[in-house]
Amino acid sequence: MNTSKIDVAYVAELARLELTDEEKAVFQPQLENIVKYVEKIASVNVDGVPPTLHGHTVVNALREDEVRPSMSRDEALANAPGRTGDEFLLPKIVEGAES
């Protein structure tokens, strides 16, 4: 992965965050360092290591499903940035996808 192509302003736009120029200057090297660390982790040889969900054995992690009171549809949609009828209205988020 080429970390020089990661643009913190673009990532912030995708996350709907408004950043000042000062914040962008602080976050840009931090984001690049995070990606470098992930690349370092990705280079570790894990041949023969079985995939796991937890570092230790988890017992009885599941519970029975039960119906419980929840918020109404109007409550769930109350703070939506956009809605169409009873559904969330979301912007297209996949670039280059055919409509």
Secondary structure, DSSP 8 states (H G I E B T S, - for coil): --GGG--HHHHHHHTT----HHHHHHHHHHHHHHHHHHHHHHTS--TT----SSSS---S------------HHHHHTT-S-EETTEE-----STT---
